[in-house]
Amino acid sequence: MALVLFPILVLVVLAAIVACLVFRIRVVRALGTCWRVISALPGARFDIEHCRSAVLVAIR
């Protein structure tokens, strides 16, 4: 499952970097902030459903 999502994750990170450069935001600081927000969500569960597919992301 993780290997399927990896190319999408790479594209999202590249798009975020381009957006940071366009809006003149420090890339390293923006990525660090995103990491701090994600790591501050212990016990969070995200259920994503689309048609017949479903993904559960649990942050411990």
Secondary structure, 3 states (H helix, E strand, C coil): CHHHHHHHHHHHHHHHHHHHHHCCCCHHHHHHHHHHHHHCCCCCEEEEEECCEEEEEECC
